[in-house]
Amino acid sequence: MNNSATTRTITKIALEYNANDKGSAEMVASNYLLSDTAEGQFNEMKTVAERNTKVKKWALTGYISQPDEIGRKLKDEEFKRIAIEALAKVGLTNKNQYRLDIHNSTKHKHIHFVANRIDFSGRCTVKAHDIGKRFGEAVREVCKEKGLLTDVEIGTQKKAEMLKSLTEAIRSKDNFDDLISEMKKKGFEIQLSSNVKDGISGMRIVMEKDKNFQTERIYKAGYKLSEISNQLKISEIKSLFKMKQAVREVQRNADNLKEFRENLQQKGFSVKIQYNGDFKAGQKNQIKDIWINEINNSQNKNGFFFRKNVGFSLSSIDSDLGDLVKSLSQSSVNNDAGNPLKKETNESLIEIAGKLLGDFLNPTYVSQDEDELWKKKRKLRR
């Protein structure tokens, strides 16, 4: 449940707002308020508040709002009990004045409260320190007691859904414009922030169904990328898109995988081969994956897609990059047989790669570092 609570000095306007909601507000509870008007109730509260001259911000105001899929299922009586029990946990007693009103005019049903922190004996029963945080914790406690999802649990579910959709979109797209369009199809709005130094520097993701323009001034919908994942950074997404665009461009101009590797190196990217098992010189070795990294990449930590020292996995960053292997296979030849390779319909991507990269896997094309590594391994086995 979204919620808010703050201490302040109020006027009769606060009570008028609670009782209005475009004429659709419904008062569900009040305590020690005799008047039927907002002005009369304000005067009653002010009179009691003056019994403690040390407390200037004598009112406690706020709201509790459920997501629509949960809030509309709650009966008004249940919603009222949640608010009263949460207020009691932060210090409100049956000797404090308060008024609770349910508002239905906005997308999300919510309950507003105005309470007097000063009770009839002149004692301030609700401490102001960290009241927003303490009230949020109180609401969560009540929800758990009643078997309802808390705002934290709902947020965790939403962030998991956002991360899943975002990573799927990143794999299928090569730039931020297409990423935004793809996420919109999935029901999310991407909001990018930028600065002069870094260009695109931040991202916020909002569920379209959570947009609530009536309460935007109270809380901002959605989550920042850093709140969704502590691994996936905006810098990693930018690097990934840069690499994918380079791969696409090289793919169009390369006739075989040897040229593909050389052309990527000219663009500032290194290419490393991961084999199934140990590399055996003079034999055909099955490829497990291809890793591509920007040579001058400043990223020195593992990310969501990025692996330190090796870069991005070609097989995992884009589901369509299997077409890259297929397109380059037309001019690739098997050095062992000397004949054009034939594609079989039931072959996996890795099996296709292992066959189509015959010329690429020949020891002639193994990098000097890789060659030295395997020589050392063979010596150790003797």
C-alpha positions as CSV (number, residue, x, y, z in Angstrom):
1,M,0.0,0.0,0.0
2,N,1.3,3.5,-0.8
3,N,1.0,5.7,2.2
4,S,2.1,9.0,3.6
5,A,1.9,10.7,7.0
6,T,3.2,14.1,8.1
7,T,2.8,16.5,11.0
8,R,1.8,20.1,10.3
9,T,-0.3,23.1,11.3
10,I,-3.6,22.9,9.4
11,T,-6.5,25.2,8.5
12,K,-10.1,24.3,7.8
13,I,-9.0,23.7,4.2
14,A,-7.5,20.3,5.1
15,L,-10.8,19.1,6.5
16,E,-12.7,20.6,3.5
17,Y,-10.4,18.6,1.2
18,N,-11.0,15.4,3.1
19,A,-14.7,15.9,3.0
20,N,-15.0,16.8,-0.7
21,D,-13.1,14.7,-3.3
22,K,-15.2,16.3,-6.1
23,G,-18.3,15.7,-4.1
24,S,-17.7,11.9,-3.9
25,A,-15.8,11.6,-0.5
26,E,-17.4,9.3,2.0
27,M,-16.6,9.8,5.7
28,V,-16.1,6.4,7.3
29,A,-15.0,7.3,10.8
30,S,-14.7,10.2,13.2
31,N,-13.8,10.5,16.8
32,Y,-14.9,13.3,19.3
33,L,-16.1,15.6,16.5
34,L,-19.6,17.0,17.0
35,S,-19.9,19.5,14.1
36,D,-21.1,18.5,10.6
37,T,-19.0,21.2,8.9
38,A,-15.3,21.3,8.1
39,E,-15.1,24.7,9.8
40,G,-16.8,23.5,12.9
41,Q,-14.6,20.4,13.1
42,F,-11.5,22.5,12.6
43,N,-12.5,24.8,15.5
44,E,-13.1,21.8,17.8
45,M,-9.6,20.3,17.0
46,K,-7.9,23.7,17.4
47,T,-9.5,24.2,20.8
48,V,-8.1,20.9,22.0
49,A,-4.7,21.5,20.4
50,E,-4.3,24.8,22.4
51,R,-4.2,22.7,25.6
52,N,-0.6,22.0,24.6
53,T,1.1,25.3,23.6
54,K,4.5,23.6,23.1
55,V,3.3,21.7,20.0
56,K,2.9,23.9,16.9
57,K,2.4,21.2,14.3
58,W,-0.5,19.7,16.1
59,A,-2.2,17.8,13.2
60,L,-1.3,14.5,11.6
61,T,-2.4,14.2,8.0
62,G,-1.9,11.6,5.3
63,Y,-3.4,8.8,3.2
64,I,-3.3,5.1,2.5
65,S,-3.7,3.9,-1.1
66,Q,-3.9,0.4,-2.5
67,P,-3.1,-0.6,-6.0
68,D,-6.4,-0.8,-8.0
69,E,-6.3,-4.6,-8.3
70,I,-6.3,-4.9,-4.4
71,G,-8.0,-1.7,-3.3
72,R,-11.3,-2.2,-5.2
73,K,-11.6,-5.6,-3.5
74,L,-11.4,-4.1,0.0
75,K,-14.7,-3.2,1.6
76,D,-14.8,0.3,3.1
77,E,-15.0,-1.2,6.6
78,E,-11.8,-3.2,6.0
79,F,-10.0,-0.1,4.6
80,K,-11.1,1.9,7.7
81,R,-9.8,-0.7,10.1
82,I,-6.4,-0.8,8.4
83,A,-6.1,3.0,8.8
84,I,-7.3,3.1,12.4
85,E,-5.0,0.2,13.5
86,A,-2.0,1.7,11.7
87,L,-2.6,5.1,13.3
88,A,-2.9,3.4,16.7
89,K,0.6,1.8,16.2
90,V,2.1,5.3,15.8
91,G,0.4,6.7,19.0
92,L,-3.2,7.7,18.2
93,T,-5.6,6.8,21.0
94,N,-9.3,6.8,21.5
95,K,-8.9,10.2,23.2
96,N,-7.6,11.8,20.0
97,Q,-9.8,13.5,17.5
98,Y,-9.7,12.3,13.9
99,R,-11.6,12.1,10.7
100,L,-11.3,9.4,8.0
101,D,-12.6,9.8,4.4
102,I,-12.5,7.4,1.5
103,H,-11.9,9.0,-1.9
104,N,-13.0,7.2,-5.1
105,S,-12.6,9.9,-7.7
106,T,-9.0,8.9,-8.7
107,K,-7.8,5.7,-10.3
108,H,-6.7,4.2,-7.0
109,K,-9.1,4.1,-4.1
110,H,-7.5,5.7,-1.0
111,I,-8.3,6.8,2.5
112,H,-7.4,10.3,3.9
113,F,-7.0,11.1,7.5
114,V,-6.8,14.2,9.7
115,A,-6.0,13.6,13.3
116,N,-5.2,15.7,16.4
117,R,-1.9,14.7,17.9
118,I,-3.0,16.3,21.2
119,D,-5.5,14.3,23.3
120,F,-8.1,15.8,25.7
121,S,-5.6,15.8,28.6
122,G,-3.2,18.0,26.5
123,R,-0.7,15.3,25.9
124,C,0.9,14.9,22.5
125,T,0.5,11.1,21.8
126,V,2.0,11.0,18.3
127,K,5.8,11.7,18.1
128,A,6.8,13.7,15.0
129,H,10.2,12.0,14.6
130,D,10.4,9.8,11.5
131,I,6.6,9.8,11.4
132,G,6.4,9.0,7.6
133,K,8.7,6.0,8.0
134,R,7.0,4.8,11.2
135,F,3.6,5.1,9.7
136,G,4.7,3.1,6.6
137,E,6.0,0.4,8.8
138,A,2.8,0.4,10.8
139,V,0.7,0.0,7.6
140,R,2.9,-2.9,6.5
141,E,2.5,-4.6,9.9
142,V,-1.3,-4.3,9.7
143,C,-1.4,-5.6,6.2
144,K,0.7,-8.7,7.2
145,E,-1.6,-9.3,10.1
146,K,-4.6,-9.3,7.7
147,G,-2.9,-11.4,5.0
148,L,-2.7,-8.5,2.5
149,L,0.2,-7.7,0.2
150,T,2.3,-4.8,1.5
151,D,3.7,-2.0,-0.6
152,V,7.2,-3.6,-0.4
153,E,5.9,-6.9,-1.6
154,I,3.9,-5.3,-4.4
155,G,7.0,-3.3,-5.4
156,T,9.2,-6.4,-5.4
157,Q,6.8,-8.1,-7.8
158,K,6.6,-5.1,-10.1
159,K,10.4,-4.6,-10.2
160,A,10.9,-8.3,-11.1
161,E,8.4,-7.9,-13.9
162,M,10.0,-4.7,-15.1
163,L,13.5,-6.3,-15.1
164,K,12.3,-9.3,-17.0
165,S,10.6,-7.2,-19.7
166,L,13.6,-4.8,-19.8
167,T,16.2,-7.5,-20.4
168,E,14.1,-9.2,-23.0
169,A,13.7,-5.8,-24.8
170,I,17.5,-5.1,-24.5
171,R,18.3,-8.4,-26.2
172,S,16.0,-7.8,-29.1
173,K,16.8,-4.1,-29.8
174,D,19.9,-2.2,-30.7
175,N,19.1,1.4,-29.5
176,F,17.2,3.4,-26.9
177,D,14.4,4.5,-29.3
178,D,13.6,1.0,-30.3
179,L,13.9,-0.1,-26.6
180,I,11.3,2.6,-25.6
181,S,8.9,1.4,-28.3
182,E,9.3,-2.3,-27.4
183,M,8.7,-1.6,-23.7
184,K,5.6,0.4,-24.5
185,K,4.2,-2.6,-26.3
186,K,4.8,-4.6,-23.0
187,G,2.9,-2.0,-21.0
188,F,5.8,0.1,-19.6
189,E,6.9,3.7,-20.1
190,I,10.7,4.4,-20.2
191,Q,11.7,7.8,-19.0
192,L,15.4,8.7,-19.8
193,S,17.4,11.4,-18.2
194,S,20.6,12.9,-19.6
195,N,23.4,15.4,-19.0
196,V,26.0,17.2,-21.1
197,K,28.9,15.0,-20.0
198,D,27.5,11.5,-20.3
199,G,24.5,11.9,-22.6
200,I,21.9,9.4,-21.4
201,S,22.6,9.0,-17.7
202,G,19.5,7.5,-16.1
203,M,16.3,5.6,-16.5
204,R,13.0,5.3,-14.8
205,I,10.4,2.6,-15.7
206,V,6.7,3.1,-15.1
207,M,3.9,0.6,-15.5
208,E,1.2,2.2,-17.7
209,K,-1.5,0.9,-15.5
210,D,0.1,2.6,-12.4
211,K,-0.1,6.1,-13.9
212,N,-2.2,8.3,-11.7
213,F,-2.1,11.9,-12.8
214,Q,-4.4,13.0,-9.9
215,T,-1.8,11.9,-7.3
216,E,1.4,12.6,-9.2
217,R,2.1,15.5,-6.9
218,I,2.0,13.1,-3.9
219,Y,4.2,10.4,-5.2
220,K,6.1,9.6,-8.4
221,A,5.1,6.4,-10.1
222,G,7.6,3.8,-11.2
223,Y,11.2,2.9,-10.2
224,K,14.7,4.1,-11.2
225,L,16.9,1.5,-12.9
226,S,19.1,1.4,-9.8
227,E,16.0,0.4,-7.7
228,I,15.1,-2.4,-10.1
229,S,18.6,-4.0,-10.4
230,N,21.9,-3.4,-8.6
231,Q,23.7,-5.1,-11.5
232,L,22.2,-3.6,-14.6
233,K,23.6,0.0,-15.1
234,I,22.8,2.5,-17.8
235,S,26.4,2.5,-18.9
236,E,26.3,-1.3,-19.5
237,I,23.2,-0.9,-21.7
238,K,24.9,1.9,-23.7
239,S,28.0,-0.3,-24.2
240,L,25.8,-3.3,-25.2
241,F,24.0,-1.2,-27.8
242,K,27.3,0.2,-29.2
243,M,28.7,-3.4,-29.5
244,K,25.5,-4.7,-31.2
245,Q,25.4,-1.9,-33.7
246,A,29.1,-2.6,-34.6
247,V,28.3,-6.3,-35.0
248,R,25.3,-5.5,-37.3
249,E,27.5,-3.2,-39.4
250,V,30.4,-5.7,-39.7
251,Q,27.9,-8.5,-40.5
252,R,26.8,-6.6,-43.6
253,N,30.3,-6.2,-44.9
254,A,31.9,-9.6,-44.0
255,D,31.9,-12.6,-46.3
256,N,33.1,-15.0,-43.6
257,L,33.8,-15.3,-39.9
258,K,37.5,-14.6,-40.3
259,E,36.6,-11.2,-41.9
260,F,34.0,-10.7,-39.3
261,R,36.5,-10.9,-36.5
262,E,39.1,-8.8,-38.3
263,N,36.6,-6.1,-39.1
264,L,35.4,-6.0,-35.5
265,Q,39.0,-5.6,-34.3
266,Q,39.4,-2.6,-36.6
267,K,36.4,-1.0,-34.9
268,G,38.0,-1.5,-31.5
269,F,36.4,-4.8,-30.4
270,S,38.2,-8.0,-29.3
271,V,36.7,-11.4,-30.1
272,K,37.3,-14.4,-27.9
273,I,36.1,-18.0,-28.6
274,Q,34.8,-20.3,-25.8
275,Y,35.1,-23.9,-26.8
276,N,33.3,-27.0,-25.5
277,G,36.1,-28.6,-23.5
278,D,39.8,-28.0,-24.1
279,F,41.0,-26.7,-27.5
280,K,42.8,-29.4,-29.5
281,A,45.2,-28.2,-32.1
282,G,44.8,-29.7,-35.6
283,Q,41.3,-30.9,-34.8
284,K,37.8,-29.5,-35.2
285,N,36.8,-27.9,-31.9
286,Q,33.1,-27.2,-31.1
287,I,32.4,-23.6,-30.2
288,K,30.3,-23.0,-27.1
289,D,30.1,-19.2,-27.3
290,I,31.7,-16.1,-28.8
291,W,32.6,-13.2,-26.5
292,I,33.0,-9.6,-27.8
293,N,34.4,-6.7,-25.8
294,E,35.3,-3.1,-26.5
295,I,39.1,-2.9,-26.3
296,N,39.1,0.4,-24.5
297,N,36.1,-0.4,-22.3
298,S,36.4,1.3,-18.9
299,Q,33.9,-1.1,-17.3
300,N,35.9,-3.3,-14.8
301,K,33.1,-5.1,-12.9
302,N,30.7,-7.8,-13.8
303,G,27.3,-6.5,-14.8
304,F,24.0,-8.1,-15.7
305,F,25.2,-9.0,-19.3
306,F,28.8,-8.0,-19.1
307,R,31.5,-10.3,-17.7
308,K,34.7,-8.8,-16.6
309,N,37.8,-9.3,-18.8
310,V,35.8,-11.1,-21.6
311,G,32.9,-8.8,-22.5
312,F,29.4,-9.8,-23.8
313,S,28.3,-13.2,-24.8
314,L,27.1,-13.3,-28.4
315,S,24.6,-16.1,-27.8
316,S,22.9,-14.4,-24.8
317,I,22.7,-10.7,-25.8
318,D,20.4,-11.1,-28.8
319,S,18.1,-13.9,-29.8
320,D,18.4,-12.8,-33.4
321,L,22.2,-13.0,-33.6
322,G,21.9,-16.7,-34.7
323,D,21.1,-15.1,-38.1
324,L,24.6,-13.7,-38.1
325,V,26.1,-17.1,-38.2
326,K,23.7,-18.3,-40.8
327,S,24.3,-15.3,-43.1
328,L,28.1,-15.7,-42.9
329,S,27.8,-19.5,-43.5
330,Q,27.0,-19.0,-47.1
331,S,30.7,-18.4,-48.0
332,S,32.3,-20.4,-45.1
333,V,34.1,-23.6,-46.0
334,N,35.1,-26.7,-44.0
335,N,38.9,-26.8,-44.2
336,D,38.9,-30.5,-43.3
337,A,36.6,-31.6,-46.2
338,G,37.2,-28.7,-48.6
339,N,33.5,-28.6,-49.5
340,P,30.8,-26.1,-48.8
341,L,29.0,-26.9,-45.5
342,K,25.4,-28.0,-45.6
343,K,22.9,-26.8,-43.0
344,E,20.7,-29.5,-41.4
345,T,17.3,-28.4,-40.2
346,N,17.6,-30.0,-36.7
347,E,21.0,-28.5,-35.8
348,S,21.2,-26.3,-32.7
349,L,22.8,-22.9,-32.9
350,I,26.0,-24.2,-31.2
351,E,26.2,-27.1,-33.6
352,I,25.8,-24.8,-36.6
353,A,28.5,-22.5,-35.2
354,G,30.8,-25.5,-34.7
355,K,30.5,-26.6,-38.3
356,L,30.3,-23.2,-40.0
357,L,33.3,-21.8,-38.3
358,G,35.7,-24.4,-39.8
359,D,38.1,-21.9,-41.2
360,F,37.8,-19.8,-38.0
361,L,38.8,-22.7,-35.8
362,N,41.8,-23.8,-37.8
363,P,45.0,-23.2,-35.6
364,T,46.1,-20.7,-38.3
365,Y,43.5,-18.3,-36.9
366,V,44.0,-18.9,-33.2
367,S,45.4,-15.8,-31.5
368,Q,49.0,-15.9,-30.3
369,D,47.9,-15.6,-26.7
370,E,45.5,-18.6,-27.1
371,D,48.1,-20.6,-28.9
372,E,50.7,-20.0,-26.1
373,L,48.1,-21.0,-23.5
374,W,47.4,-24.3,-25.1
375,K,51.1,-25.1,-25.5
376,K,51.6,-24.6,-21.8
377,K,48.7,-26.8,-21.0
378,R,50.1,-29.6,-23.2
379,K,53.5,-29.4,-21.6
380,L,51.9,-29.8,-18.1
381,R,50.1,-33.0,-19.2
382,R,53.3,-34.7,-20.3
